[in-house]
Amino acid sequence: MQQAVGAKDDLRVERAAEPAPAGLLLPFVEALAHPVFRLVWFTGLFANLGDWAQSVAAAWVLTVTEASPFLVALIQVATAVPLVLLSLPTGALADIYDRRKMILAGEACCVLGGLGLTVLGVLGLLEPVGLIGLTFLIAVGYALEGPAWQAAVGDMVPKQAVASAVLLNSINYNVARALGPAIGGLLLAWLGASWVFLIATASFAGLLAAVWSWGWRPARSALPPETLRGAVTAGLRFARHSLVTRRVATRSFIFGFCASSVWALLPLLALDQLGEDAIGYGVLLGALGIGAVCGGFLVQPARERLGTSGLISSSAFVFAAVLLVLGTIHITAVLVPVLFVGGVAWIAVVSTYNTAVQLLVPDWVKARAMAIYQMALYGGLALGSVAWGALAESAGVAATLAASGAALVIGALWALRLKIPDIALVDLRAAPVRKLELPALPIDPRRDAVMVVVEYRIGPDQERDFVRASARLREVRLRNGASRWSLFRDAADRLKWSEVYFVDSWYEHLRLLARLTAADRELIDRVGRLNQGPPPSVRHAISWRRRGRRQLAAKPPADGAARPDPGRPPGQGATASPGQQPVSTPAADPQISTTGT
């Protein structure tokens, strides 16, 4: 049975999973009822299969041209490095920019790279440097579109079908990972590398056409868009203060580093140790693929029995055992079923990590969180491929595979203490945004920092609960945009406590408020209910900047109403002015000043 995320975790379960719609044999296919998603999903499956097929062909071409193990492993590096270096910036752009255009740009890179490989193959000019370079270009395309693709799910289907779409996308990618290498091996044996590259290019072009036909336009926001630097900083800040994101990134890096030896060295194992040709290599990959497909049916019941962390750890130990067998036994008939088991373990680990991020991260930062997860996983794959490829040149392929298995056992044992909350539906709905007025006196809302002081009166009996809740509140503030946070107790009045946090600008303060989820709001309200007497008071102070321009004196209206400012977003008025002491205002809850939060 799935367990709720406990109080020690940073996201709390608010409601149970809704029952599947009656009359549906497979409820997860609900999203396929929507034409845009259905078209993009099927063309995306074809493109994913083509990508894996061309990766197999590229690795095999390097192998038969007697490239060194290091160059063969560089195929994995060329695939992974763009995902490591570009995922976070492209994830930030996916959250703040036009996702459709980013997906189109990424697919255009894939088409160009595939055409280049096809032309070089037909002309007989496929050399290691050119092949690795064009593989890198295709990987750049996937880095551009990957986070945008994840974030676009909610734009293709209505809200009630998002969970179905997320599951289907996970199935799409993992089925392609499972079957693509096997298909690539068979096509390579029957048609040759050039035809595999051409088929992959056609699959990329099909997805490009499908996305082109999607008429989505980004929604307009009352706030100016975040800068790329600001969006990246916000994503990193969120990851630092999100338990789920930190632990998924750490554990996926360890797994990717150790498990990369299979994908990097399997062509050499098939050719040198087993004496197989392209068909034999395809059979080995097919065993991995069929195992992954079958494993997809086992993941959900296994997760219900073992829990999220238990499933990941168990699967990692199984995959480590597979690596040890690959390094010690060199009989094809034995290794085929072993690789089948490895495929089951692989799909269990990767799909569970992906689902954890999809379901336990709010929408405003989902693309960036997915980018950080991908950076960790593919960073491990890239570094591992380099390390195991270099080791294989001196120690041999078999010994290297065994060493990677031993390393994975050690890494999985160490990661046992990094528990990941069991996957469950959490209340990540956006909390209602409450109006907060802009100060009437001159202020640069893009640059002037904001200090927020929330004052509480806490009785002795509530102190322990207040301090514990404040520790969780600290994570909420920092995760959503605060740069610093502190809790103070008055030296003269034991009942008086002050929560102080800083935000880089007024616009960023408004974004912090807009990022609150329903679970965050419930925690804020809970802290406010511990206050004695009237609701907690909130003060806002604006940083003082010595400006070259003349400061215009502006007196607040006599009736205390906010002074309108035509240069500011509508609905924003006054709090504390620059250079003055902040003024206390009553609040309806611990985050509200006048009518804001």
MOPELIN-V754861 format. One line per field, one symbol per residue. phi: phi as a letter, one per 20 degrees, with the letter a starting at -180 (. if undefined). psi: psi as a letter, one per 30 degrees, with the letter a starting at -180 (. if undefined). burial: I if it has 16 or more other C-alpha atoms within 10 Angstrom, else O. A space follows every 10 residues. Layout:
phi = ???
psi = ???
burial = ???
//
This chain:
phi = .fdfffffee cdfdbfffff gfnefcffeg fffegfffff ffffffffff ffffffffff gfffemffgf fffffffffe gffffdffff ffffedceff ffffffffff ffffffffff ffemdfdgff ffffffffff gfffegffff fegfeecfgf dfffffffff fgffffffeg fffffffffe dnffffffff fffffffgff fffeefcffe dfefffffff ffffffffff ddgfffffff ffffffffff ffffdfgfff eeedmeefff ffffffffff fffffgfeff ffffeenfff ffffffffff fffffgecdc cgfefffffg ffffffffff ffgfffffed cfffcfffff ffffffffff ffffffffff fffdenffff ffffffffff fffffgfefd gffbfdeeff fgedfceegf fgbefecffc dddddccdfg fdffffffff fffgfffffe qfebbbcccf fedfeeccec bdcfbfffff fgffefefff ffffffffff fenfggeccd cdfecedfef eefcefgfen ffefcfedgf nccdcfefnd ffdfcfcfbf dedlddc
psi = kkklklfflf kkkfllkklk kkfkejffge fffkeeeeee eeeeeeeeee eeefeeeeee eeefghllee eeffeeeeee eefeefeeee eeeeffajee eeeeeeeeee eeeeeeeeee eefhgjleee eeeeeeeeee eeeefdeeee ffefffllef geeeeeeeee eeeeeeeefe eeeeeeeeee fleeeeeeee eeeeeeeeee eefjhkkkkk kfllllleee eeeeeeeeee gjeeeeeeee eeeeeeeeff eeeefeeeee eeefglaeee eeeeeeeeee eeeefeffee eeeeefleee eeeeeeeeee eeeeeeffkh jefefeeeee eeeeeeeeee eeeeeeeefg klefgeeeee eeeeeeefee eeeeeeeeee efeefleeee eeeeeeeeee eeeefffikk kkklkligkk kkkkkkkkke lkkjffeklk kkjkkljkle ffeeeeeeee eeeeeeeeef fkflklklkk ffjffkkkkk lkkfleeeee eeeffkleee eeeeeeeeff kkbllklkkk kkkkkjlflk kkkjklkegg lkkkjfglkk gkckbklkfl kkkkklkflf gkkcga.
burial = OIOIIOOOII IIIIOOOOOO OOOOOOOIOI IIOOOIIIII IIIIIIIIII IIIIIIIIII IIIOOOIIII IIIIIIIIII IIIIOIIIII IIIIIIIIII IIIIIIIIII IIIIIIIIOI IOOOOIOIOO IIIIIIIIII IIIIIIIIII IIIIIIIOOO IIIIIIIIII IIIIIIIIII IIIIIIIIIO OIIIIIIIII IIIIIIIIOI IOOOOIOOOO OOOOOIOIOO IIIIIIIIIO IIIIIIIIII IIIIIIIIII IIIIIIIIII IOIIOIIIII IIIIIIIIII IIIIIIOOII OIIIOIIIII IIIIIIIIII IIIIIIIOOI OIOOIIIIII IIIIIIIIII IIIIOIIIII IIIIIIIIII IIIIIIIIII IIIIIIIIII IIOOOIIIII IIIIIIIIIO IIOOIOOIII IIIIIIIIOI IOOIIIIIII IOIOIOOIII IIIIIIIIOO OOOOOIOOII OIIIIIIIII IIOOIOIOOO OOOOIIIIII IIIIIIIIII IIIIIIIIII IOIIOOIIII IOOOIIIIII IIIOOOOOOO OOOOOOOOOO OIIIIOOOOO OIIIIIIIOO OIOIOIIIII IIIIOII
//
